[in-house]
Amino acid sequence: MKATGTYVKCSTAGEAFQAFVPAPLPPEPPLVLNETDQDLMEQANRSLGRLDGLTTLLPDSSVFLYGYVRKEALLSSQIEGTQSSFADLVLHESHLAPGVPIDDVQEVSNYVAAMNHGLRRIRKDGFPLSLRLIKEMHAVLMAKGRGSHQTPGEFRRSQNWIGGTRPGNAAYVPPPWEQVMDCMGNLEKFLHDQPRRTPVLVKAAMAHVQFETIHPFLDGNGRLGRLLTTLILCAEGALQEPLLYLSLYFKQHRQAYYELLQNVRLKGDWLAWLRFFLEGIRDTAQQAADTAKAILALFDKNRQKIETLGRQAGTVHRVHQLLQRKPILSIPLAAESLKVTAPTARSAVEALEKMKVVHEITGKRRDRLYAYAQYIKVLDEGTEPLPRP
């Protein structure tokens, strides 16, 4: 095995260093998958297919997307060091609690917006998965909060690095900025199956490494690279909805993740990375399917409880449906969203509280908030913030 690119000599502030320029994809010679690798690919494809099939059974897939996209956003941002929780994000988006860690939550909220923007452009506007779309998504990702001054939506025009305090002592130095456009142009051709067709899971695995290796932006590369994986799966028709969140797998195995990326660059070890990636797809798709089933079962169980209420059931059902999109809400928010009076909303929420479907979380007499705790608990699994380094 040999390095998948070349080193070029550079200098900044009088200090010499070497930057890595990756060779275009796909790798030459082509990867040869043995029988075990083929079996793993088949397992990953089957898991993905089962997860995708679930979306046709969901009564309202947008409800599930609410949680899944936010969970992916939260996990991806945590890998970058944010400390916000799922509940923080819900409170922030509903304008219910000004005290949550605003910079952290803003990053997560931007990620949700970037994912939605990319999917909308591909599906509604017929846009190809292109450099223009990647830049647009980066502009959305970095629009507010930390990093918003780091030229959102524009490829970098200065040197960046990973680890260390400067390029000279960094763990990894991406290509010089003058070569970023050529590198990204080659990546775009690969995404469009030039010079040859690449199976979708192999394409997603390789594109992720290449994007992280090029590190084309001054900030937000990690989040956008993880987002790109889901977008490729959706753009290629492997998933109808972005229900797969690999960030949980990367978070749980982050040391191996970084080592495998580096081993592709230094040794050309694509197979080890591909196996890691396919195992992640297989396991994460299965976990996502199990989570979707658990949420469906929870909603159904609570729906059956509500049906015992008689005349009041109609309004309570509507509040329950609202909670599926906004798992933490206030009486005014419920009244406004459902276009009912505050007393009607209060009566419905209190009925849900008596049935232990929601519980009040502030302990105050005024400005009270009610949480759909069992739902949040399912979505929260694995999203405990990482300890600060």
C-alpha positions in Angstrom: 0.0 0.0 0.0 1.1 3.5 -0.7 0.0 7.1 0.0 -3.1 8.2 -1.9 -1.6 11.6 -2.8 1.5 13.6 -2.9 3.2 16.1 -0.5 4.0 19.6 -1.6 6.5 21.8 0.2 5.0 25.1 1.5 6.0 27.8 4.0 4.2 30.4 6.0 5.7 33.0 8.3 9.2 31.6 7.4 8.3 28.1 8.6 8.4 25.2 6.1 5.8 22.4 6.2 4.4 19.8 3.8 0.7 19.9 2.7 -1.0 16.8 1.3 -2.7 16.8 -2.1 -5.0 13.7 -2.6 -5.0 11.9 -5.9 -8.4 12.0 -7.8 -11.0 9.3 -7.0 -11.6 6.5 -7.7 -8.3 4.9 -6.5 -6.0 3.2 -8.9 -5.7 0.3 -9.2 -9.4 -0.3 -8.3 -10.3 -1.8 -5.0 -10.7 -5.6 -5.0 -13.3 -6.8 -2.5 -13.0 -10.3 -1.1 -16.0 -12.5 -0.3 -16.1 -11.2 3.3 -16.2 -7.6 2.0 -18.9 -8.4 -0.5 -21.0 -10.0 2.3 -20.5 -6.9 4.5 -21.6 -4.7 1.6 -24.7 -6.9 1.2 -25.5 -6.6 4.9 -25.2 -2.8 4.8 -27.4 -2.6 1.7 -30.0 -4.8 3.3 -30.0 -2.8 6.6 -30.4 0.4 4.5 -33.2 -1.1 2.5 -35.1 -2.2 5.7 -34.8 1.3 7.1 -35.9 2.9 3.8 -38.9 0.5 3.6 -40.0 1.7 7.1 -40.6 5.2 5.7 -43.5 3.9 3.6 -45.1 2.5 6.7 -44.9 5.7 8.7 -48.1 7.6 9.1 -46.2 10.9 8.8 -42.5 10.6 7.9 -42.0 14.3 8.5 -42.6 13.7 12.3 -39.7 11.2 12.3 -37.5 13.5 10.2 -38.0 16.1 12.9 -36.2 14.0 15.4 -33.7 12.2 13.1 -32.3 15.2 11.4 -31.9 17.0 14.7 -30.3 14.0 16.3 -27.8 13.8 13.5 -27.1 17.6 13.7 -26.6 17.3 17.5 -24.2 14.4 17.3 -22.2 15.9 14.4 -21.8 19.1 16.2 -20.8 17.3 19.4 -17.9 15.7 17.6 -16.8 19.3 17.0 -17.0 20.1 20.7 -20.5 21.6 21.3 -22.2 20.7 24.6 -25.9 21.3 23.8 -28.5 18.6 24.4 -31.6 17.5 22.4 -33.8 19.4 24.9 -31.7 22.5 24.5 -32.3 22.4 20.7 -36.0 22.0 21.1 -36.2 24.9 23.5 -34.1 27.1 21.3 -36.2 26.4 18.1 -39.4 27.0 20.0 -38.1 30.3 21.5 -39.1 28.9 24.9 -35.9 29.2 26.9 -33.4 32.0 26.3 -30.9 30.5 28.8 -29.7 27.6 26.7 -26.1 27.6 25.4 -26.8 29.8 22.4 -23.7 29.3 20.3 -23.8 25.6 20.7 -27.5 25.4 19.8 -27.1 27.8 16.9 -24.6 25.4 15.3 -26.9 22.5 15.6 -29.8 24.6 14.3 -27.7 25.7 11.3 -26.9 22.0 10.5 -30.6 21.2 10.4 -31.2 24.1 8.0 -28.2 23.0 5.8 -29.5 19.5 5.5 -33.0 20.7 4.6 -31.6 23.1 2.1 -29.5 20.4 0.3 -32.4 18.0 0.1 -34.8 20.7 -1.1 -32.4 21.8 -3.9 -32.0 18.2 -5.1 -35.6 17.1 -4.9 -37.6 20.2 -5.6 -35.3 22.2 -7.8 -33.7 19.3 -9.6 -30.2 20.4 -8.6 -27.3 18.0 -9.0 -25.0 17.2 -6.1 -22.4 19.7 -7.1 -19.7 22.1 -5.8 -22.3 24.9 -6.1 -24.7 23.0 -3.9 -21.9 22.1 -1.4 -21.0 25.8 -1.1 -24.7 26.8 -0.7 -25.0 24.3 2.1 -21.9 25.6 3.8 -23.2 29.1 3.6 -26.4 27.9 5.5 -24.3 25.9 7.9 -22.1 28.8 8.9 -24.7 31.6 8.6 -24.9 32.4 12.3 -23.0 31.8 15.5 -19.4 30.5 15.7 -17.5 30.5 12.4 -19.9 32.9 10.7 -16.9 35.2 10.0 -15.0 32.4 8.2 -16.1 33.1 4.7 -19.3 31.0 4.6 -20.1 29.5 1.2 -16.6 30.1 -0.1 -13.6 27.8 -0.5 -10.7 28.8 1.6 -8.1 31.2 0.4 -5.5 30.5 3.1 -3.9 27.4 4.6 -5.6 25.4 7.3 -4.5 22.4 9.4 -5.7 19.8 11.8 -4.2 19.4 15.3 -1.3 21.4 16.6 -1.0 25.2 16.8 0.3 25.9 13.2 1.0 24.0 10.0 4.6 23.2 11.1 3.5 21.1 14.1 0.0 19.9 12.8 -1.1 16.3 12.7 -2.4 16.9 9.2 -2.1 19.7 6.7 -4.6 19.7 3.8 -3.8 20.9 0.2 -2.6 24.5 -0.3 -5.6 26.8 -1.0 -4.5 27.3 -4.6 -5.1 23.6 -5.3 -8.5 23.3 -3.5 -10.6 24.1 -6.6 -8.9 21.4 -8.7 -9.2 18.8 -5.9 -12.9 19.7 -5.4 -13.5 19.6 -9.2 -12.1 16.1 -9.3 -14.4 15.1 -6.3 -17.4 16.5 -8.2 -16.6 14.3 -11.3 -16.3 11.3 -9.0 -19.8 12.1 -7.5 -21.1 12.2 -11.1 -19.5 8.7 -11.9 -16.6 10.0 -13.9 -14.5 8.3 -15.0 -16.6 5.2 -14.0 -19.6 4.2 -12.0 -19.0 3.5 -8.3 -21.5 1.6 -6.1 -23.4 4.1 -3.9 -22.0 2.9 -0.5 -18.4 2.8 -1.8 -19.0 6.3 -3.3 -20.3 7.7 0.0 -17.4 6.1 1.9 -14.7 7.5 -0.5 -16.3 10.9 -0.9 -16.3 11.4 2.9 -12.6 10.7 3.1 -11.8 12.9 0.1 -13.8 15.8 1.4 -12.2 15.6 4.9 -8.8 15.3 3.2 -9.2 18.4 1.1 -10.8 20.3 4.0 -12.0 23.0 1.5 -13.4 25.5 3.9 -11.9 27.4 6.8 -14.5 26.0 9.2 -17.3 23.5 9.3 -15.6 20.8 7.2 -16.3 18.0 9.7 -20.0 18.7 9.9 -20.4 19.3 6.2 -18.5 16.1 5.4 -20.8 14.0 7.6 -23.8 15.7 6.1 -22.5 14.9 2.6 -22.7 11.2 3.4 -26.5 11.3 4.1 -27.0 13.6 1.1 -25.3 11.2 -1.3 -27.5 8.3 0.0 -30.6 10.4 -0.6 -29.5 11.8 -4.0 -28.6 8.3 -5.3 -32.0 6.9 -4.1 -30.6 4.6 -1.5 -32.7 6.5 1.1 -36.0 8.3 0.5 -35.5 10.3 3.7 -32.4 11.3 5.7 -33.1 8.8 8.5 -29.5 7.6 8.8 -27.2 9.4 11.3 -23.6 8.0 11.0 -22.4 10.7 13.5 -23.4 8.5 16.4 -21.2 5.7 15.1 -18.3 8.1 14.4 -18.8 9.6 17.9 -18.6 6.2 19.6 -15.6 5.2 17.6 -13.9 8.6 17.1 -10.4 7.4 17.7 -10.6 4.7 15.1 -12.4 7.1 12.8 -9.5 9.6 12.8 -6.9 6.9 12.5 -8.6 5.2 9.5 -8.9 8.5 7.7 -5.2 9.2 8.2 -4.3 5.6 7.1 -6.1 6.1 3.8 -3.9 9.2 3.2 -0.6 7.8 4.4 -0.9 4.1 3.4 -3.7 4.0 0.9 -5.6 1.7 3.2 -9.0 2.1 1.6 -10.3 -1.4 2.5 -10.0 -0.9 6.3 -11.8 2.4 6.0 -14.5 0.9 3.7 -15.1 -2.0 6.2 -15.4 0.4 9.1 -17.8 2.6 7.1 -20.0 -0.4 5.9 -20.2 -1.7 9.5 -21.3 1.7 10.5 -24.0 1.8 7.8 -25.2 -1.7 8.7 -25.3 -1.1 12.5 -26.7 2.4 12.4 -29.4 1.6 9.9 -30.5 -1.2 12.2 -30.5 1.1 15.2 -32.4 3.7 13.3 -35.1 1.1 12.3 -35.4 -0.1 15.9 -35.7 3.5 17.1 -38.4 4.3 14.5 -40.4 1.2 15.6 -40.0 2.2 19.3 -41.3 5.7 18.5 -44.2 4.3 16.5 -45.1 2.0 19.4 -45.0 4.9 21.9 -47.2 7.1 19.7 -49.7 4.3 19.3 -49.8 3.5 23.0 -50.4 7.1 23.9 -53.0 7.5 21.1 -55.0 4.5 22.6 -54.9 6.2 26.0 -56.3 9.4 24.5 -59.1 7.6 22.8 -60.6 6.8 26.2 -61.2 10.5 26.9 -64.5 10.8 25.1 -65.5 14.2 23.9 -62.2 15.8 24.8 -60.2 13.3 22.8 -60.2 15.4 19.6 -58.3 18.4 21.0 -56.0 16.2 23.0 -55.2 14.1 19.9 -54.2 17.4 18.2 -51.9 18.4 21.0 -50.4 14.9 21.0 -49.7 15.3 17.2 -48.1 18.8 17.9 -45.9 17.2 20.6 -44.5 14.8 18.0 -43.1 17.9 16.2 -42.4 20.0 19.3 -41.7 17.7 22.2 -41.5 20.6 24.6 -44.2 23.2 24.5 -46.0 25.9 26.4 -49.8 26.5 26.7 -49.5 29.7 24.5 -47.5 27.8 21.9 -50.1 25.0 21.8 -53.0 27.5 21.6 -51.3 29.5 18.8 -50.2 26.4 16.8 -53.6 24.7 17.0 -55.6 28.0 16.7 -57.6 27.3 19.9 -58.2 29.3 23.0 -55.6 29.2 25.9 -58.2 27.5 28.2 -58.9 24.8 25.6 -55.1 24.2 25.1 -54.5 24.1 28.9 -57.3 21.6 29.4 -55.9 19.3 26.7 -52.3 19.6 28.1 -53.5 18.9 31.6 -55.3 15.8 30.4 -52.0 14.6 28.9 -50.3 15.4 32.1 -52.8 13.3 34.1 -52.1 10.4 31.8 -48.4 10.9 32.3 -47.8 11.5 28.6 -46.3 14.9 29.4 -44.9 16.4 32.5 -44.1 20.0 33.5 -40.4 20.7 33.6 -40.0 24.2 35.1 -41.6 23.9 38.5 -42.9 27.5 38.1 -46.4 28.8 38.4 -46.1 30.9 35.3 -44.4 30.3 31.9 -44.7 26.6 32.4 -43.2 24.1 29.9 -44.4 20.6 29.2 -42.2 17.8 27.8 -43.0 14.6 26.0 -40.4 12.9 28.1 -40.7 9.4 26.7 -40.3 10.6 23.2 -37.3 12.8 24.0 -35.7 9.9 25.9 -35.8 7.7 22.8 -34.3 10.4 20.6 -31.8 11.4 23.2 -30.1 8.0 23.3 -26.4 8.4 22.5 -26.5 12.2 22.5 -24.8 12.8 25.9 -22.3 15.6 25.3 -18.7 14.5 25.1 -16.5 15.6 27.9 -14.5 18.8 27.2 -10.8 18.1 26.3 
